[in-house]
Amino acid sequence: MRASEAVFFMHRDGPVTRLPIGAVPGKRLGLRAVLMLMLGAGVLCATALVAQAQDNAKVSSKVAVSSEFVGSETCAACHEQVVKGFDNNPHTKMALMHGDNGVTCENCHGAGKAHVEGGGDVTKIFNPAKATPQQVDAKCLSCHAGTHPNFERSPHAKAGLSCISCHSVHQAKDEAKLLRASQPTLCFQCHADVKPSFNMPFHHRVNEGLVKCSDCHDVHGSFQPNNLRTTADQNAVCTKCHTDVRGPFVFEHTPVKAQGCMACHTPHGSQNARLLNVPNIDQLCNQCHSPVANDAIHGMGRGSSTGTPCINCHTMIHGSNFSQAFVK
């Protein structure tokens, strides 16, 4: 046998398992390649079986849960007065959940089969009036968490209030927000210390109905003190209405940016027409500018309330586009 023939013979009859897959066209696959294919097929089959099992479990769970529901019509047989007028309640849209198969009453109170079969056993149904604030909040936030993500750490929640402390699903006085009472009556039930401020000579018109507590406060929680609404520019809580002082200005009055509107103003009510923290404008300015008030130019006298008011000259006190001294 010639050398070239021997090489050809060894190549043809040598162990093909040592050759890379596809290295020799037309040859059998090696043992390693076969094992890899079998392993891959096994993984795919196992994944498909697991997915099928999960789908079956979900279907079984849905069937089991749906069999525990009795429907709102059954609830109405005993709770006629509660159900009456519920068609206008915003929660009726829950009946359209899950492909028009939602059950309105039981979305909040839980499946009612055991309750009905127990002859109205109150221990077999969720009653918010007898639940803890945490249980009530968990039930409501299961739907409303996206709207009120900060409620659980809000002062209201920490004080032991729950959603039904302010809201009534069945007997609301304010249909839009389902409030137990309209603002500000509802807020004054707890915040009685704030109520007298709105009886002062100058105040935001809350009692008159022009302004609501929730216009400035986020009652469900915010990152600001006193549940103030959170905005990119925190002064926007005020300047959304007081647009004439919004800015931006070329020359900014430092307290406006550094401390905000409440460095000079009290928002609820004051004896000053501009809702200042103090009765007189000069007293307010002298808290920061007393050296200026005593110089030769101003000569106002420290704490003076009889001199010319500062804003007679410094009319653009919130900010100016023309003068660093905020004069007109």
Residue pairs with C-beta under 8 A, 6 or more apart in sequence:
1 9
16 24
16 27
16 28
16 30
17 30
17 31
17 32
18 30
19 27
19 30
21 29
21 30
21 33
29 37
65 111
66 101
67 113
68 111
68 112
68 113
68 114
69 103
69 106
69 111
69 112
69 113
70 106
70 111
70 112
70 113
70 116
71 103
71 106
72 83
72 95
72 103
72 104
72 105
72 106
74 112
74 116
75 83
75 105
75 106
75 112
76 83
78 120
79 105
82 170
83 105
86 92
86 104
86 170
88 175
89 169
89 170
89 175
89 178
90 178
91 104
91 107
91 108
91 169
92 104
94 102
94 103
94 104
94 107
95 102
95 103
95 104
96 102
97 107
105 112
106 112
108 126
108 128
108 139
108 169
109 125
109 126
109 127
110 125
110 126
112 125
114 121
114 124
114 125
115 121
115 122
115 124
115 125
118 124
122 130
126 135
126 139
128 135
128 136
128 139
128 162
128 164
129 164
131 139
132 162
133 157
133 160
133 161
133 162
133 165
134 162
136 162
136 163
136 164
137 151
137 152
137 157
137 162
137 163
140 163
141 148
141 151
141 152
141 163
147 220
148 220
148 221
150 218
150 220
150 221
150 222
150 223
151 157
151 220
151 221
152 221
153 221
154 219
154 220
154 221
154 222
154 227
155 221
155 227
156 165
156 219
156 220
156 221
156 227
157 221
166 179
166 180
166 186
166 219
167 177
167 178
167 179
167 180
168 178
168 179
168 180
169 178
171 180
172 178
172 179
172 180
173 179
173 180
173 181
173 182
174 181
174 182
174 183
179 186
180 186
181 189
183 206
183 212
183 213
183 214
184 195
184 198
184 206
184 207
184 212
184 213
187 194
187 213
187 219
188 194
188 195
194 268
196 269
197 203
197 266
197 268
197 269
198 204
198 206
198 207
198 268
198 269
199 207
199 269
200 268
200 269
200 270
200 271
201 269
201 270
201 271
202 269
202 270
202 271
202 272
202 273
202 274
202 275
203 268
203 269
203 270
203 275
204 210
204 211
204 267
204 268
204 269
204 275
205 211
206 212
206 213
206 268
213 219
216 228
216 229
216 237
216 267
217 226
217 227
217 228
217 229
218 227
218 228
218 229
218 230
219 227
221 227
222 228
222 229
222 230
223 230
224 230
224 234
228 234
228 237
229 237
231 237
233 239
234 260
235 246
235 256
235 260
235 261
236 246
237 261
238 261
238 265
238 267
239 245
239 246
239 247
239 261
245 318
245 319
247 256
247 318
247 319
248 319
249 316
249 318
249 319
249 320
249 321
250 319
250 320
250 321
250 322
251 319
251 320
251 321
251 322
251 323
251 324
251 326
252 319
253 317
253 318
253 319
253 326
255 263
255 264
255 288
256 263
256 318
256 319
261 267
264 276
264 277
264 284
265 274
265 275
265 276
265 277
266 275
266 276
266 277
267 275
269 275
270 276
270 277
271 279
272 278
272 279
272 280
272 281
274 281
276 284
277 284
278 284
278 287
279 305
280 305
281 309
281 310
281 311
282 293
282 300
282 303
282 304
282 305
282 307
282 309
282 310
283 303
283 305
285 293
285 310
286 293
286 300
286 302
286 303
286 304
289 310
290 302
290 303
292 298
293 300
293 301
293 302
293 304
294 300
294 301
294 302
299 307
300 307
300 308
300 310
301 307
310 317
311 317
313 327
314 325
314 326
314 327
315 326
315 327
315 328
316 322
316 323
316 326
316 327
316 328
317 326
319 326
320 326
320 327
